[in-house]
Amino acid sequence: MKFNSILIVAILCFAFNANSQEISDTTFGKGLINFTAKDSSFSIKFAPRFQFRANTAWLHDGNQYGEPQQNFLIRRARLKFDGFAYSPKIKFKLELGLSNRDISGANEFNNNSPRYILDAVIMWNFYENFELWAGQTKLPGNVERVVSSANLQLIDRSILNSKFNIDRDIGFQLRHFIKVGEKFIVREKIALSQGEGRNVTVGNIGGLQYTGRVELLPFGFFKSKGDYSQGDLKREPKPKLMVGATYDLNNDAVRTRSNSGLYMVTENGFYQTNITTIFVDGMFKYKGFAFMGEYANREADAPIAVEEDGTATGARVLEGDAFNFQASYLLKSNYEFTGRYSTINYYEASNTSDNDQYTFGISKYVVGHKLKVQTDFTYNERNNEKDFLMWRLGFDLHF
């Protein structure tokens, strides 16, 4: 409560100081508050957002589906600040989470504190098309994860993403793009991070994490960065395609899902093993049709955690392969229909059931992704057996 009160007071004080600033014109969806200093030495945009979710699930007990189980929650509630400092070439992003799902995960490695900070990163365009990033933010992993949760066309991301993504971490990133010929764009992204996830204060326990990604855009840039937003809301008049590949190595990792999951604790410290994660993915859009495809693979040098004497601790690296395919079509009325198929094949060492999931969703975009109503229905199987049915309803409001 103390943190929330201080934050609200700071925002109000900033807003009431408007007489010393220039307020730029803005509209709904472009930020609640936009400020630019009179001398153009800095700018800041404040954009809060939240997502309400209603879920109903029917679990299968091997013979039949049981009674429905309901759950209402605020899935995300976030405060986002971005702008530039001193020069337009020095940008920043700060995003704070307030919902229980945003701040959960307190443990001894983050001082048993709520994980309020999602992003806190400085981005310096120091030379031509080169940018140096420093701070905490998403690593350049699979495209589905890098797409903001504000720009999803289904209620939530796929099972591929939930089990294999490399999420956020603290460190440095170098980003660059080059234009080849008239339209062909090549983007390169490399990252050096701590390797244990966001908001960690006790580290570095294992080694460092190294990430590299290359993206190819043969037909040029998408409208409004549409390769990192689901659904073809801009109705691209010409075909647009992005194909990307990521290689990630977490050296001497101490968590079961690379930089997330459980810590592999032993009697004398931590079990460490090298974990590699590979993604190959793509995004295609044309005249209201959108397609996203992903492949993920994770392997570890020694996936079963053991004590010094060779006794298994019970912790295992989550290894396996996963595919995710998602296609949609946006009507002129701004209703969108989306279908998704996701599958995971776990390796034997993971001791986890294979998973298949089928989802069909309908979205109504009132003001694009900024104000929308969504619903979807999911059928889930484990080891080719019925597992559960789920219906979800969601409302999104993003200033």
C-alpha positions as CSV (number, residue, x, y, z in Angstrom):
1,M,0.0,0.0,0.0
2,K,2.8,2.4,0.8
3,F,4.3,1.9,-2.6
4,N,1.0,2.5,-4.4
5,S,0.3,5.6,-2.4
6,I,3.7,7.1,-3.2
7,L,3.2,6.3,-6.8
8,I,-0.2,7.9,-7.1
9,V,1.0,11.1,-5.3
10,A,4.0,11.3,-7.7
11,I,1.7,11.0,-10.7
12,L,-0.7,13.7,-9.5
13,C,2.2,16.1,-8.7
14,F,3.5,15.6,-12.1
15,A,0.2,16.3,-13.7
16,F,-0.4,19.5,-11.7
17,N,2.9,20.8,-12.8
18,A,1.6,21.2,-16.3
19,N,1.9,25.0,-16.3
20,S,5.6,24.7,-16.7
21,Q,5.4,22.3,-19.6
22,E,4.0,22.0,-23.2
23,I,1.1,19.6,-23.4
24,S,1.0,18.0,-26.8
25,D,-2.4,17.1,-28.4
26,T,-3.4,13.6,-27.8
27,T,-6.4,11.3,-28.4
28,F,-7.7,8.2,-26.8
29,G,-5.2,5.4,-27.1
30,K,-2.2,7.7,-27.5
31,G,-1.5,8.1,-23.8
32,L,-3.5,9.6,-20.9
33,I,-0.9,12.4,-20.4
34,N,1.7,13.7,-22.9
35,F,4.4,16.2,-21.8
36,T,7.2,17.8,-23.7
37,A,9.5,20.3,-21.9
38,K,9.5,23.8,-23.2
39,D,13.1,23.6,-24.2
40,S,12.6,20.1,-25.7
41,S,15.0,18.6,-23.3
42,F,12.7,15.7,-22.4
43,S,9.3,14.2,-23.0
44,I,7.1,11.7,-21.2
45,K,3.9,9.8,-22.0
46,F,1.9,8.2,-19.3
47,A,-0.5,5.4,-20.4
48,P,-2.3,3.2,-17.8
49,R,-4.1,0.0,-18.9
50,F,-5.9,-3.0,-17.4
51,Q,-7.5,-6.2,-18.5
52,F,-10.5,-7.9,-16.9
53,R,-10.9,-11.7,-17.4
54,A,-13.7,-14.1,-16.8
55,N,-12.8,-17.8,-17.1
56,T,-15.0,-20.9,-16.9
57,A,-13.4,-24.4,-17.1
58,W,-14.7,-27.9,-17.2
59,L,-12.1,-30.5,-16.1
60,H,-12.2,-34.1,-17.4
61,D,-11.8,-36.9,-14.9
62,G,-11.2,-39.6,-17.4
63,N,-14.9,-40.5,-17.8
64,Q,-16.7,-37.1,-18.1
65,Y,-16.4,-33.4,-17.7
66,G,-17.1,-32.1,-14.3
67,E,-19.1,-29.1,-13.1
68,P,-18.0,-25.6,-14.4
69,Q,-15.4,-23.8,-12.3
70,Q,-15.5,-20.0,-12.6
71,N,-12.8,-17.4,-12.0
72,F,-12.9,-13.6,-12.3
73,L,-9.7,-11.6,-12.2
74,I,-7.8,-8.5,-13.2
75,R,-5.3,-10.2,-15.4
76,R,-3.1,-7.2,-15.8
77,A,-3.1,-3.6,-14.4
78,R,-0.1,-1.6,-15.5
79,L,1.3,1.9,-15.6
80,K,3.5,2.7,-18.6
81,F,5.9,5.7,-19.0
82,D,8.0,6.3,-22.0
83,G,9.7,9.2,-23.8
84,F,13.1,10.7,-24.3
85,A,15.7,12.4,-22.0
86,Y,18.1,15.2,-23.0
87,S,17.9,14.1,-26.7
88,P,15.4,12.2,-28.9
89,K,18.2,9.7,-29.4
90,I,18.0,8.7,-25.7
91,K,14.7,7.1,-25.1
92,F,13.4,5.3,-22.0
93,K,10.6,3.0,-21.0
94,L,9.3,2.3,-17.5
95,E,6.4,-0.1,-17.0
96,L,5.0,-1.1,-13.5
97,G,2.6,-3.9,-12.7
98,L,-0.1,-3.6,-10.0
99,S,-2.2,-6.7,-10.4
100,N,-1.6,-9.9,-8.3
101,R,-0.5,-11.7,-11.5
102,D,1.9,-8.9,-12.3
103,I,3.7,-8.7,-9.0
104,S,3.7,-12.3,-7.8
105,G,6.9,-14.3,-7.5
106,A,8.4,-12.9,-4.3
107,N,11.3,-15.1,-3.0
108,E,14.6,-14.9,-1.3
109,F,16.3,-13.9,-4.6
110,N,14.3,-10.6,-4.9
111,N,14.3,-9.8,-1.2
112,N,10.9,-11.3,-0.8
113,S,9.4,-8.3,-2.4
114,P,6.6,-7.8,-5.0
115,R,7.9,-7.7,-8.5
116,Y,6.5,-4.3,-9.4
117,I,9.0,-3.5,-12.2
118,L,8.3,-5.0,-15.6
119,D,10.4,-2.8,-17.8
120,A,13.0,-0.2,-16.8
121,V,15.3,0.4,-19.8
122,I,17.3,3.1,-21.5
123,M,17.6,3.0,-25.3
124,W,20.4,5.0,-26.9
125,N,20.6,5.5,-30.6
126,F,24.3,6.2,-30.6
127,Y,25.1,5.8,-34.3
128,E,23.0,5.6,-37.4
129,N,20.7,2.5,-37.0
130,F,22.4,1.2,-33.9
131,E,20.7,1.2,-30.5
132,L,22.2,0.2,-27.1
133,W,19.7,-0.8,-24.5
134,A,20.5,-1.1,-20.8
135,G,18.2,-2.2,-18.0
136,Q,15.4,-4.7,-17.5
137,T,13.2,-5.6,-20.5
138,K,12.1,-8.4,-22.7
139,L,14.9,-10.5,-24.3
140,P,14.7,-10.8,-28.1
141,G,12.9,-14.2,-28.0
142,N,9.9,-15.6,-29.8
143,V,7.7,-13.1,-31.5
144,E,4.6,-14.0,-29.5
145,R,6.3,-13.1,-26.3
146,V,7.7,-9.8,-27.6
147,V,4.2,-8.8,-28.8
148,S,2.8,-6.7,-25.9
149,S,0.0,-8.3,-23.9
150,A,-1.9,-5.2,-24.9
151,N,-1.9,-6.3,-28.5
152,L,-3.1,-9.9,-28.3
153,Q,-6.0,-11.2,-30.4
154,L,-6.8,-14.0,-28.0
155,I,-7.3,-13.8,-24.3
156,D,-3.8,-14.9,-23.6
157,R,-0.7,-16.3,-25.2
158,S,-0.2,-20.0,-26.2
159,I,1.1,-22.9,-24.3
160,L,4.4,-22.8,-26.3
161,N,5.0,-19.3,-24.9
162,S,4.0,-20.2,-21.3
163,K,6.5,-23.1,-21.2
164,F,9.4,-22.0,-23.4
165,N,9.7,-18.2,-23.6
166,I,12.7,-16.5,-22.3
167,D,10.8,-13.5,-21.0
168,R,12.5,-10.5,-19.3
169,D,16.0,-10.2,-17.8
170,I,18.4,-7.5,-16.7
171,G,21.4,-6.6,-18.8
172,F,22.4,-5.1,-22.1
173,Q,21.1,-5.3,-25.7
174,L,22.5,-4.1,-29.0
175,R,20.0,-3.6,-31.8
176,H,20.6,-2.7,-35.5
177,F,18.8,-2.8,-38.8
178,I,19.9,-2.4,-42.4
179,K,18.1,-1.9,-45.6
180,V,19.1,-4.2,-48.5
181,G,17.9,-3.1,-51.9
182,E,14.7,-1.2,-52.2
183,K,12.6,-2.8,-49.5
184,F,14.4,-5.8,-47.8
185,I,15.1,-5.1,-44.1
186,V,17.4,-7.1,-41.9
187,R,17.3,-6.6,-38.1
188,E,19.9,-8.0,-35.7
189,K,19.5,-8.1,-31.9
190,I,22.0,-9.5,-29.4
191,A,21.7,-9.5,-25.6
192,L,23.9,-10.2,-22.6
193,S,21.9,-10.7,-19.4
194,Q,22.1,-12.0,-15.9
195,G,20.2,-15.2,-16.7
196,E,17.8,-15.4,-13.8
197,G,14.8,-13.3,-14.8
198,R,13.4,-10.0,-13.8
199,N,13.6,-8.2,-10.5
200,V,16.4,-10.5,-9.1
201,T,18.6,-8.7,-6.5
202,V,20.7,-11.7,-5.4
203,G,22.9,-12.8,-8.3
204,N,24.6,-13.7,-10.4
205,I,24.2,-17.3,-9.1
206,G,25.0,-19.2,-12.3
207,G,26.6,-17.9,-15.4
208,L,25.4,-15.3,-17.9
209,Q,22.8,-15.5,-20.6
210,Y,23.6,-14.9,-24.3
211,T,20.8,-14.2,-26.8
212,G,21.0,-13.5,-30.6
213,R,18.1,-12.9,-33.0
214,V,17.9,-12.1,-36.7
215,E,14.7,-10.9,-38.4
216,L,14.1,-10.7,-42.2
217,L,11.4,-8.4,-43.7
218,P,11.5,-9.1,-47.5
219,F,8.7,-6.7,-48.3
220,G,9.7,-3.8,-46.0
221,F,8.4,-2.6,-42.6
222,F,4.8,-3.3,-41.5
223,K,2.5,-0.4,-40.8
224,S,2.7,0.8,-37.2
225,K,5.1,-2.0,-36.2
226,G,2.5,-4.5,-37.1
227,D,5.0,-7.4,-37.0
228,Y,4.8,-7.0,-33.2
229,S,1.0,-6.7,-32.9
230,Q,-1.4,-9.5,-33.5
231,G,-4.1,-9.3,-36.1
232,D,-4.1,-7.2,-39.3
233,L,-5.8,-4.1,-37.9
234,K,-4.1,-1.9,-40.4
235,R,-5.3,-4.0,-43.3
236,E,-2.0,-4.1,-45.1
237,P,-2.6,-3.2,-48.7
238,K,0.4,-5.2,-49.8
239,P,1.7,-8.5,-48.4
240,K,4.1,-8.1,-45.4
241,L,6.2,-10.8,-43.9
242,M,8.6,-11.1,-41.0
243,V,10.7,-14.3,-40.5
244,G,12.9,-14.5,-37.4
245,A,15.2,-16.9,-35.6
246,T,16.6,-16.8,-32.0
247,Y,19.4,-18.7,-30.3
248,D,19.7,-18.4,-26.6
249,L,22.4,-19.9,-24.3
250,N,22.0,-19.7,-20.5
251,N,25.4,-20.7,-19.2
252,D,25.3,-22.6,-15.9
253,A,21.6,-21.9,-15.5
254,V,20.1,-22.6,-12.1
255,R,16.4,-22.5,-13.0
256,T,14.2,-25.2,-14.6
257,R,13.1,-23.0,-17.5
258,S,16.3,-21.2,-18.3
259,N,15.8,-17.8,-16.7
260,S,12.4,-18.7,-15.1
261,G,10.8,-21.6,-13.3
262,L,12.0,-23.2,-10.1
263,Y,15.5,-22.8,-8.7
264,M,17.4,-26.1,-8.8
265,V,18.5,-26.0,-5.1
266,T,20.8,-28.7,-3.7
267,E,22.1,-29.4,-0.2
268,N,25.3,-27.5,-1.0
269,G,24.0,-24.7,-3.2
270,F,22.6,-24.9,-6.7
271,Y,22.6,-27.4,-9.5
272,Q,23.9,-25.8,-12.7
273,T,23.7,-26.8,-16.3
274,N,23.9,-25.1,-19.7
275,I,20.4,-24.6,-21.3
276,T,19.9,-23.7,-24.9
277,T,16.6,-22.4,-26.4
278,I,15.9,-21.9,-30.1
279,F,13.0,-20.1,-31.7
280,V,12.0,-19.9,-35.4
281,D,8.9,-17.8,-36.1
282,G,7.1,-15.6,-38.6
283,M,4.3,-13.1,-39.0
284,F,2.4,-12.5,-42.3
285,K,-0.3,-9.9,-42.9
286,Y,-2.4,-8.9,-46.0
287,K,-5.8,-7.2,-46.3
288,G,-7.2,-8.2,-42.9
289,F,-5.7,-11.7,-42.9
290,A,-2.9,-12.5,-40.4
291,F,-0.8,-15.6,-39.7
292,M,1.7,-16.3,-37.0
293,G,3.8,-19.4,-36.7
294,E,6.3,-20.5,-34.1
295,Y,8.7,-23.3,-33.3
296,A,10.5,-23.6,-30.0
297,N,13.1,-26.0,-28.7
298,R,14.8,-26.2,-25.3
299,E,17.6,-28.6,-24.3
300,A,20.0,-28.9,-21.4
301,D,23.4,-30.5,-21.1
302,A,22.2,-32.4,-18.0
303,P,18.5,-31.9,-17.5
304,I,18.0,-33.9,-14.2
305,A,19.2,-32.0,-11.2
306,V,21.3,-34.1,-8.8
307,E,23.2,-33.8,-5.5
308,E,27.0,-34.1,-5.4
309,D,26.6,-37.9,-4.8
310,G,24.4,-38.3,-7.8
311,T,21.0,-38.5,-6.0
312,A,18.2,-36.8,-8.0
313,T,16.8,-33.7,-6.3
314,G,13.5,-33.9,-8.1
315,A,14.0,-30.7,-10.2
316,R,14.2,-31.1,-13.9
317,V,14.8,-28.8,-16.8
318,L,11.7,-28.5,-19.0
319,E,13.0,-29.8,-22.3
320,G,11.1,-30.4,-25.5
321,D,9.8,-29.1,-28.8
322,A,6.7,-27.0,-29.4
323,F,4.7,-25.5,-32.3
324,N,2.2,-22.8,-32.4
325,F,0.1,-21.7,-35.4
326,Q,-2.4,-18.9,-35.3
327,A,-4.5,-17.4,-38.2
328,S,-7.2,-14.7,-38.3
329,Y,-9.3,-12.6,-40.5
330,L,-10.6,-9.1,-39.7
331,L,-14.0,-8.1,-41.1
332,K,-14.8,-4.5,-42.2
333,S,-17.0,-4.3,-39.1
334,N,-13.8,-4.8,-36.9
335,Y,-15.0,-8.2,-35.8
336,E,-12.1,-10.7,-36.0
337,F,-12.2,-14.5,-36.0
338,T,-9.0,-16.3,-34.8
339,G,-8.0,-20.0,-34.7
340,R,-5.0,-21.4,-32.9
341,Y,-3.4,-24.8,-32.6
342,S,-0.5,-25.3,-30.2
343,T,1.4,-28.5,-29.3
344,I,4.2,-29.5,-27.0
345,N,6.3,-32.7,-27.1
346,Y,8.3,-32.9,-23.9
347,Y,11.5,-35.0,-23.7
348,E,11.6,-38.0,-21.5
349,A,13.8,-36.3,-18.9
350,S,11.1,-33.7,-18.3
351,N,8.7,-36.3,-17.0
352,T,5.8,-34.2,-18.2
353,S,2.7,-35.1,-20.3
354,D,2.6,-33.9,-23.9
355,N,0.1,-31.2,-24.6
356,D,-2.2,-30.2,-27.5
357,Q,-4.5,-27.2,-27.4
358,Y,-7.1,-25.9,-29.8
359,T,-8.5,-22.4,-29.4
360,F,-11.1,-20.4,-31.4
361,G,-11.7,-16.7,-30.6
362,I,-13.8,-13.7,-31.6
363,S,-12.7,-10.1,-31.0
364,K,-14.5,-6.8,-31.4
365,Y,-12.1,-3.9,-31.8
366,V,-13.8,-0.7,-30.7
367,V,-10.6,1.4,-30.9
368,G,-8.1,-1.1,-32.1
369,H,-6.3,-2.9,-29.4
370,K,-6.8,0.0,-27.0
371,L,-10.5,-0.7,-26.4
372,K,-11.7,-4.2,-27.2
373,V,-13.9,-7.1,-26.2
374,Q,-12.7,-10.7,-26.7
375,T,-13.9,-14.2,-26.1
376,D,-12.4,-17.6,-26.9
377,F,-13.1,-21.3,-26.4
378,T,-10.3,-23.8,-25.8
379,Y,-10.1,-27.6,-25.9
380,N,-7.0,-29.1,-24.2
381,E,-5.5,-32.6,-24.5
382,R,-2.7,-34.3,-22.6
383,N,-1.2,-37.4,-24.1
384,N,-4.0,-37.5,-26.6
385,E,-6.6,-37.7,-23.7
386,K,-9.3,-35.2,-22.9
387,D,-8.1,-32.7,-20.3
388,F,-10.3,-29.7,-20.0
389,L,-12.6,-27.3,-21.8
390,M,-12.3,-23.5,-21.2
391,W,-14.3,-20.5,-22.1
392,R,-12.9,-17.0,-21.5
393,L,-14.2,-13.5,-21.8
394,G,-12.0,-10.4,-21.7
395,F,-12.3,-6.6,-21.7
396,D,-9.2,-4.4,-22.4
397,L,-8.9,-0.6,-21.8
398,H,-5.6,1.0,-22.7
399,F,-5.2,4.8,-22.6
